[in-house]
Amino acid sequence: MIRLPGAQGELRAYEPRCEPGRGAQPGRGAQGAAAPLTSRTVFSAAHVVADPFADTTPDGPAAVDWDATLAFRRHLWSHGLGVAEAMDTAQRGMGLDWAGAAELIRRSAAEARAVGGRVACGVGTDQLAPGGADLAAVRAAYEEQLAVVESSGAQAILMASRALAATARGPEDYLEVYGHLLRQAAEPVILHWLGPMFDPALAGYWGSAGLDAATETFLEVIAAHPDKVDGIKVSLLDAQREIDLRRRLPDGVRCYTGDDFNYPELIAGDDRGFSHALLGIFDPLGPLAAEAVRVLDTGDSKGFRELLDPTVELSRHLFQTPTRFYKTGVVFLAWLAGHQTHFTMVGGLQSARSLPHLARAYELADGLGLFPDPALAETRMKSLLHVHGVAQ
């Protein structure tokens, strides 16, 4: 038994799982990539592992444990998942600066080539200092990062830009900047619409406070350059809006769901289409998510939902308000699962969630059978509780 704290300070007894569940099965190859999934294109956004021995501060440069960080990507590739690199899950703008992100992109792309994995990397403008940038500076920052990603051999994901959100005067500025970037992109890119629940600095993106008007601008960008847009990643946590949007996409442009609240139904789809996936929640769910999509590859939508639907409670817990701190729960579960030796994050973000929040995350993940070694997870959870004064 383990004693877990609740939201009101009460303690409750929980009996941990003794055996690994289906979601804790090893990949098809420890170093290489498994056969790709066929019915859906699926990326897992991946976290970075901090160097716990670095003498740094929360506002200092990120100190990354590169060996552990790349090992986690090999774990995802071993299950047939693609890796979405240097995205918000990797703490872009929340501990990982552009210099660290550029190094991550180069290392991850090289590792992907070595093992035959698929990787797409975030392109943003986070090398700009807050405030003061004009549209020319925003374009130049995007171009610099796009060149790094393309030279690495990875696919580019054009991420939403805080600098553009602060500088743009209206929809026409978004049309100009994105049109300029798409015209010069060497290969089709993924456009990322990240809602303000993930980053408050992105409120009013696409030049409009209203989502209906913003959607029209977003679609206008795509319609002007459909040959340069592989797909769109939508992270608005609004299932019906995503469904309506994907039904209006030009032929050949994919919708990658970024909805960590409603992903099973959106990936399963309906008789008018479906979403592919690019999700932060697939970082802790990697093996189980890959197993579910392989079931879907056989045409068994019911079996897919039976595997993935039970994970939604955990995902909604990790992504609860303030949503941007979901990374803390993701890294916490990676530590419990044995993918890293410590619960330390770049920027000191391990402090961003409460002990009751983490205790509930442990309970839900254990109930799903996500831990390859439940005894290790229990021991590590008890050690965290002990440090916080919760006797066992």
N, C-alpha and C positions, 0 to 999 in steps of 0.2 A: 504494500500500500504506500501511497505517497500523499502528503497533505498539501493541497493547493489553495492559495488565497483567492477569494472572490472579490468582486468589485466593491463590496461594502466592508471589506476587512475581515470577513468571516473565513474560516478554514473548512475545507471539505475533503473527505477521503476519496481518493481515486485509485482504482486498481489497474495498473498498466498492463498492456498487452504483453504476452510472453513470447509470441512467435511473430516473425515478420508477416505483413500482409501482402496481397498481390501487388500493391504499388511499390513494394520495396525490392522487387526482383532485379537482379543485375542486368546490365546491358548485354548486347550480343557480342561485344568486343571491348575489352578494357581500354585499348588504345585507338582502335579504328572506329569508323562510323558504320552503323547498321544500315541495312537497306532502307532507302527513303520511304516515307509514307506516300501512298498513291492517290487517295481520294481528296486529300487536303494538303496544302502547303502549310507547315507548322513551324513557327519560330518560337523559341523560348528566349525572352530577354533574360540576361544573366547578371548576377551580382559580382562584385569584386571582393576579394579577400584581402583584408588589411594586414599589414605587418605589425603584429602586436608588440614587437620589441623596439619599434622606431620611437625615438625621442622627439615627439612632435606635439602640436596643439591642434584643436579643432579647426582653426582658421589657417593652418599651415598647409604646405603641399601634401598631397595624398601619398602615403607610404604603402605600397601594394606588395603583397606576397605573390610574386608572379608565378611561382611553381604551383601553389595551391589554386590560384585563379585559373590557370590554364588547365589544371587537372579537372576542375569542375566543368569546363567546357567540353573536355573529352568525355566526361560522364554523360552530358546531354547528347553529344554526337553518337555515343555508343548505343543510344536508344532510337536513333534515326531522326532526332529533332534537329532543326536548324537553330543557330544561335543568332539572336539579335544583340549586337555588341555595342557597348558605349552608349546605351540608352539611359533613360531615367532610372531603371532598375540598378544600373551600375553607378548610381549617385551622381550623374552629370548635373552640375550646378548645386549639388548638396554634398560636397566633400571631394569630388573628383573634378579637377580643373582640366582645361584643354590640353596642357602638356601631358598630364597623366592619361587622358583619353586617347591622345594620338599614339602614345606608347602602347596602350591597350589594343588599339586597332591594329597596329603593325604586328604585334605579337600574336594576337588571336587569328588574324588572317593567315599568317605563316603556319600556325598550328593547324588551321583548317585545311590548308593545302597538304600538309604532311599526313593527315589522317583521312582525308576525303570527306570532310564535313562541310556543310553549307553555312555561310556567315554573311550577314548584312550589318552594316555599321552606321551609327548615327552621325549625321552632318548637321552642325548647328553654328552658333555665333558666340559661344561662351568664352572665347578669347578676348572679347570686347569688355572694357571696364563698364560698370553700370552707369547709365546716363551719358548723354552727350553725343552718341553716335548718330550720324545721318544715314540716309538710305544707301549712299555710296559705300560707307564703311560697313554696313550690314551685308551688302552684296559681296564686298571683298572678303569679309570674314567667312561667309558661306563658301566662296570659291576656294579659299585656302583649305578649308576642311574637306571639301569635295575632292580636291586634288589628292589629299592624303589617303582618303578612302579608295579612290579609283586606282591610285598607284599601288595600293596594297593588294589589289585584285578582288576586293570585296564589293558586294552590291551596296549602293548608297541608300540611306533612309534620310530624307530631308525632314528634320525635326522642326517643331515650332520654335520660334526665336523670341526670347524675352526682349531683345534689343529691337526687333522689328515691331513687336506689340507696343513698345514704348514710343517708337518713332513714326510709325505709319499714320497718316492723316485720314485714311479711309480705304475702302476696298481697292481703289485703283493702285495704291502703293503695293498691296499684296500681289495683284495681277502683274505688275511690272517686275517685282523682285523674283517671284517664282517663275514667270515666263523667261526671264533672263537666265536663271539657273537651269531650267529644263532644256532650253535651246542648246546649252553647251554641255549637258551631261552626256557622257560617252555611251552609257547604257541606261535602260529604263530604271527608274528609281521608285521607291515607296514614299508616298507623302504621308506625313504623320500629323493628325489633328489631335492634340493633347488638350483635354479640357482643364478649366481652372481648378477643378477639384484635385488634380494632380500637381498643378503649379499655379498659384493665384496670380502670378505675374503675366499669365497668358489670357486673362479675362479680355473679352472683346476681340479675340483673334479673328482674322479674315475681315477685320474692319467694321464689325457690327456687334453690338451687345446682344441682339436677338439671334438665336440659333437658326431661325428660318432664313434670315437674310445672309448670315454667315455661310450657310449651306449653299446658297446660290452662287456666292463668290467662289467657294471651294470647287463646285462643279464647273464653273466657268474656267478656272485654271486647268482642270483636267481636260475639258472639251477642246481647249486650244492646243493641247499637246498630248493626245492620247497615246501616240507612239513612244513617248518618253516616260509614261507612267505605268509601271508594272502593277501597282496597286496602291490602296490607301489603308492606313491603319487608323482606326477610329477608336478613341479612348474618351468617350463621353458618358459612359455608364447609363445609357438610354437605349434599350434594346430596339424599341419600335423606330426610333430615329435612325439607328443603323440599318435596319431592314429597309426603311423607305429610301435611304441614301444608296444602298447597294443596288436597288432595283433601277436606279437612274444612272448607273455608271455605264460608260461606253463599253461595247463588246471588247473583251480581252483585258479589261482593267479589273483586277481582283479587289475584293474587300477583305482585309485582314482584321478580324475583331481584336480590339484591345479592351473589351468590356469584361473586367474581372468579376462582375456581378452576374452576368447572364450568358457566359460563353458556351455552355452545353447546347442550349437551344439555338444559338446563333451559328455554331459550327455545324450542327445537325441540319439546319435549314428547313426549307419547306418546298412545295412544288414549284416555287418561283425563284429558287436559288438558295445559296448558303454563303457563309463566311469562312474564309481560311482563318489562320490564327497567328497572332504575334502578341504574346501575353507574358506579363511578369509573374502571374501565378503558376505558370508552367516551370518556373525555376524550382520550387519545392515539389511540384507534381510531376516532374519530368517522366519517370518510368510509368506511372499510372496513366498520364495523358497519352503517351505513345502507345500503350497497350489499348487504350480506348479507341484511338484513331485507327489502329490496325483492325480492330473489330469493325469499325465503320467502313474500312476499305473493302470488307466482304459484303457490304450492303446491309449490314445489321445495325440499323439506326437505333433500335430498341436496346440492344446490347451495349451500344456506345453510351446511351443515356444512363443505363443502369450502372455503368462504371463511373461516369463523370459527374452525374447529378449529386451524389453524396458529398462531393468535394466543395460544393458551392458555399456551404456554411463556413468552412474554413477560409475560403477566399474572401467572403464578405466580412469576416472577422478581421483578417489581415488588412483589408483595404477600407476599413471603417474610417470615418472622419477623425482627424485630418488625414485624408487619403495619402498624401505625399509621404507619410511616414511608414508606409507599408514595407519599405525596404528593411526596416528593423526586424520585422517578423520573418521576412524571407531569409535574412542572414542567420537569425536565431535558429530557424529550422534546419539550415544547412549545418550549423554547429551540432545540433542534437543528432542529426543523421550521420555525422562522422565525416562530412566533406571538408571540414577544417577543424583545427585543434583548439579554437578559442572563439569567444563571442566578443570580438572587437571590430569596429567599423571605422572606415575613413571618416574624418570629420567628427568623431565621437558620437555617431548617430545611434549607437547601441543604447543610449539613454533616452531615445525619443518615444518609447512605449513603456507603459507601466508594468509592474510585476504581475498584477492580475491579468492584464492583456496577454502577456507572454505565457502565463500559466494556462489560460484557456486555449491559446494556440497549440501548446504542447498536447493538451488533452484531445483536441480535435484531430491533430495530425496523428497521434498514436492510435486513436480510434479508427482512422482510415488505413492503418497499417503502412504508413509512409516511411517508417524507420527501418533500415536494413538490420540494425542491431538494437532491438527495443531495450535491452538491459543497459547498453551504453547511453541511450537517450535518457533513461530513468536516472542513471547515475549523474549525468550532467545536469539534468533538471534539479535534482536534489542539491547539487553543489551550488547552483545559482540561488536556490531558496535559502540555503544555509548562509550564504554571504549576506542575504537580505534579512536574516534573523528569524527565518521560519524553521523551527526545529522539526526534525523528522523522527 
